[in-house]
């Protein structure tokens, strides 16, 4: 999680400067350098901790996937900032809700179909359903409030 957070900040700053023309102060760039140093130290700690070949390969794969995820998350955040500035908060939230619901529904139908069929709606099944609903409500709230903060 730390690897993703640190690199997401770096990628958002770089992409905002390149594509949105944002100007940051020296303190922002100092924060980016600190985030890069923290990311490098996390990767080196993983490499130092996992000495066997199979563990080292898994750690390198995990770090590579985390780096890719952080860059994609930074692209997503920068694109979101661009869309909010260009089209406004209301239209952005409407489109996010519409297409987010469609994509999420399709993903659930494809990836979680078997899990839902096996779920027994007893006390434990009800708890699982409530946890899923709570997660969905939290994600909805996060994505609806984020444009208001930008």
C-alpha positions as a Markdown table, in Angstrom:
| # | Residue | x | y | z |
|---|---|---|---|---|
| 1 | Unk | 0.0 | 0.0 | 0.0 |
| 2 | Unk | 2.8 | 2.4 | 0.8 |
| 3 | Unk | 4.5 | 1.7 | -2.5 |
| 4 | Unk | 1.3 | 2.5 | -4.4 |
| 5 | Unk | 0.6 | 5.7 | -2.4 |
| 6 | Unk | 4.1 | 7.0 | -2.8 |
| 7 | Unk | 4.2 | 6.4 | -6.5 |
| 8 | Unk | 0.7 | 7.6 | -7.1 |
| 9 | Unk | 1.7 | 11.0 | -5.7 |
| 10 | Unk | 4.7 | 11.1 | -7.9 |
| 11 | Unk | 2.7 | 10.2 | -11.1 |
| 12 | Unk | 0.0 | 12.7 | -10.3 |
| 13 | Unk | 2.5 | 15.5 | -9.9 |
| 14 | Unk | 4.4 | 14.6 | -13.1 |
| 15 | Unk | 1.2 | 14.1 | -15.2 |
| 16 | Unk | -0.4 | 17.3 | -13.8 |
| 17 | Unk | 2.7 | 19.3 | -14.8 |
| 18 | Unk | 2.9 | 17.8 | -18.3 |
| 19 | Unk | -0.8 | 17.7 | -19.3 |
| 20 | Unk | -2.6 | 20.2 | -17.1 |
| 21 | Unk | 0.1 | 22.8 | -16.9 |
| 22 | Unk | 0.0 | 22.9 | -13.1 |
| 23 | Unk | 2.8 | 24.8 | -11.4 |
| 24 | Unk | 4.0 | 23.5 | -8.1 |
| 25 | Unk | 6.2 | 25.1 | -5.5 |
| 26 | Unk | 9.6 | 23.8 | -4.3 |
| 27 | Unk | 8.0 | 22.2 | -1.3 |
| 28 | Unk | 5.8 | 20.0 | -3.6 |
| 29 | Unk | 8.9 | 18.9 | -5.5 |
| 30 | Unk | 10.7 | 18.1 | -2.2 |
| 31 | Unk | 7.7 | 16.0 | -1.3 |
| 32 | Unk | 8.0 | 14.1 | -4.6 |
| 33 | Unk | 11.7 | 13.5 | -4.0 |
| 34 | Unk | 10.9 | 12.1 | -0.5 |
| 35 | Unk | 8.2 | 9.9 | -1.9 |
| 36 | Unk | 10.6 | 8.6 | -4.5 |
| 37 | Unk | 13.2 | 7.9 | -1.8 |
| 38 | Unk | 10.6 | 6.1 | 0.2 |
| 39 | Unk | 9.6 | 4.0 | -2.7 |
| 40 | Unk | 13.2 | 3.0 | -3.5 |
| 41 | Unk | 13.8 | 2.1 | 0.1 |
| 42 | Unk | 10.7 | -0.2 | 0.1 |
| 43 | Unk | 11.7 | -1.9 | -3.1 |
| 44 | Unk | 15.3 | -2.4 | -1.8 |
| 45 | Unk | 13.9 | -3.7 | 1.5 |
| 46 | Unk | 11.9 | -6.3 | -0.4 |
| 47 | Unk | 14.9 | -7.3 | -2.4 |
| 48 | Unk | 17.1 | -7.6 | 0.7 |
| 49 | Unk | 14.5 | -9.6 | 2.7 |
| 50 | Unk | 13.8 | -12.2 | 0.0 |
| 51 | Unk | 17.1 | -13.9 | -0.8 |
| 52 | Unk | 15.9 | -17.1 | -2.4 |
| 53 | Unk | 15.2 | -17.0 | -6.1 |
| 54 | Unk | 11.5 | -17.9 | -5.9 |
| 55 | Unk | 10.8 | -15.4 | -3.2 |
| 56 | Unk | 12.8 | -12.7 | -5.0 |
| 57 | Unk | 10.9 | -13.3 | -8.2 |
| 58 | Unk | 7.6 | -13.0 | -6.4 |
| 59 | Unk | 8.7 | -9.9 | -4.6 |
| 60 | Unk | 9.9 | -8.3 | -7.9 |
| 61 | Unk | 6.6 | -9.3 | -9.6 |
| 62 | Unk | 4.6 | -7.8 | -6.7 |
| 63 | Unk | 6.7 | -4.6 | -6.7 |
| 64 | Unk | 6.3 | -4.3 | -10.5 |
| 65 | Unk | 2.6 | -4.8 | -10.3 |
| 66 | Unk | 2.4 | -2.2 | -7.5 |
| 67 | Unk | 4.3 | 0.3 | -9.6 |
| 68 | Unk | 2.0 | -0.3 | -12.6 |
| 69 | Unk | -1.0 | 0.1 | -10.4 |
| 70 | Unk | 0.3 | 3.3 | -8.9 |
| 71 | Unk | 1.0 | 4.8 | -12.3 |
| 72 | Unk | -2.5 | 3.8 | -13.5 |
| 73 | Unk | -4.0 | 5.3 | -10.3 |
| 74 | Unk | -2.1 | 8.5 | -10.9 |
| 75 | Unk | -3.4 | 8.6 | -14.5 |
| 76 | Unk | -6.9 | 8.0 | -13.2 |
| 77 | Unk | -6.6 | 10.9 | -10.7 |
| 78 | Unk | -5.1 | 13.3 | -13.2 |
| 79 | Unk | -7.8 | 12.4 | -15.8 |
| 80 | Unk | -10.5 | 12.9 | -13.1 |
| 81 | Unk | -9.1 | 16.4 | -12.3 |
| 82 | Unk | -9.1 | 17.3 | -16.0 |
| 83 | Unk | -12.7 | 16.2 | -16.5 |
| 84 | Unk | -13.9 | 18.0 | -13.4 |
| 85 | Unk | -12.2 | 21.2 | -14.6 |
| 86 | Unk | -13.5 | 20.9 | -18.2 |
| 87 | Unk | -17.0 | 19.6 | -17.6 |
| 88 | Unk | -17.9 | 20.5 | -14.1 |
| 89 | Unk | -18.5 | 18.4 | -11.0 |
| 90 | Unk | -22.1 | 17.5 | -11.6 |
| 91 | Unk | -21.6 | 16.1 | -15.1 |
| 92 | Unk | -18.5 | 14.2 | -13.9 |
| 93 | Unk | -20.3 | 12.6 | -11.0 |
| 94 | Unk | -23.3 | 11.7 | -13.2 |
| 95 | Unk | -21.0 | 10.0 | -15.8 |
| 96 | Unk | -19.0 | 8.3 | -13.1 |
| 97 | Unk | -22.1 | 6.9 | -11.4 |
| 98 | Unk | -23.6 | 5.8 | -14.7 |
| 99 | Unk | -20.5 | 4.1 | -16.2 |
| 100 | Unk | -19.1 | 3.0 | -12.9 |
| 101 | Unk | -22.4 | 1.1 | -12.2 |
| 102 | Unk | -22.4 | -0.5 | -15.6 |
| 103 | Unk | -18.7 | -1.6 | -15.4 |
| 104 | Unk | -19.0 | -2.8 | -11.8 |
| 105 | Unk | -22.2 | -4.7 | -12.6 |
| 106 | Unk | -20.6 | -6.5 | -15.6 |
| 107 | Unk | -17.5 | -7.3 | -13.5 |
| 108 | Unk | -19.7 | -8.8 | -10.8 |
| 109 | Unk | -21.7 | -10.9 | -13.3 |
| 110 | Unk | -18.5 | -12.3 | -14.8 |
| 111 | Unk | -16.1 | -12.6 | -11.9 |
| 112 | Unk | -18.4 | -13.3 | -8.9 |
| 113 | Unk | -21.2 | -15.3 | -10.4 |
| 114 | Unk | -20.2 | -18.5 | -8.8 |
| 115 | Unk | -19.6 | -17.0 | -5.4 |
| 116 | Unk | -23.0 | -15.5 | -5.3 |
| 117 | Unk | -24.6 | -18.8 | -6.3 |
| 118 | Unk | -22.8 | -20.6 | -3.5 |
| 119 | Unk | -23.7 | -18.0 | -0.8 |
| 120 | Unk | -26.1 | -19.3 | 1.8 |
| 121 | Unk | -28.3 | -16.5 | 3.0 |
| 122 | Unk | -28.2 | -17.5 | 6.7 |
| 123 | Unk | -26.8 | -15.3 | 9.4 |
| 124 | Unk | -23.2 | -15.5 | 8.0 |
| 125 | Unk | -24.5 | -14.9 | 4.4 |
| 126 | Unk | -26.4 | -11.9 | 5.6 |
| 127 | Unk | -23.3 | -10.5 | 7.2 |
| 128 | Unk | -21.4 | -11.0 | 4.0 |
| 129 | Unk | -24.1 | -9.2 | 2.1 |
| 130 | Unk | -24.1 | -6.3 | 4.5 |
| 131 | Unk | -20.3 | -6.1 | 4.3 |
| 132 | Unk | -20.5 | -5.9 | 0.5 |
| 133 | Unk | -23.2 | -3.3 | 0.7 |
| 134 | Unk | -21.1 | -1.3 | 3.3 |
| 135 | Unk | -18.1 | -1.4 | 1.0 |
| 136 | Unk | -20.2 | -0.3 | -2.0 |
| 137 | Unk | -21.7 | 2.6 | 0.0 |
| 138 | Unk | -18.2 | 3.7 | 1.2 |
| 139 | Unk | -16.8 | 3.6 | -2.4 |
| 140 | Unk | -19.9 | 5.5 | -3.7 |
| 141 | Unk | -19.4 | 8.2 | -1.0 |
| 142 | Unk | -15.7 | 8.5 | -1.7 |
| 143 | Unk | -16.2 | 8.9 | -5.4 |
| 144 | Unk | -19.1 | 11.4 | -5.0 |
| 145 | Unk | -17.2 | 13.6 | -2.5 |
| 146 | Unk | -13.8 | 13.5 | -4.2 |
| 147 | Unk | -14.8 | 16.0 | -7.0 |
| 148 | Unk | -16.2 | 18.4 | -4.3 |
| 149 | Unk | -12.7 | 18.5 | -2.7 |
| 150 | Unk | -10.9 | 19.3 | -6.0 |
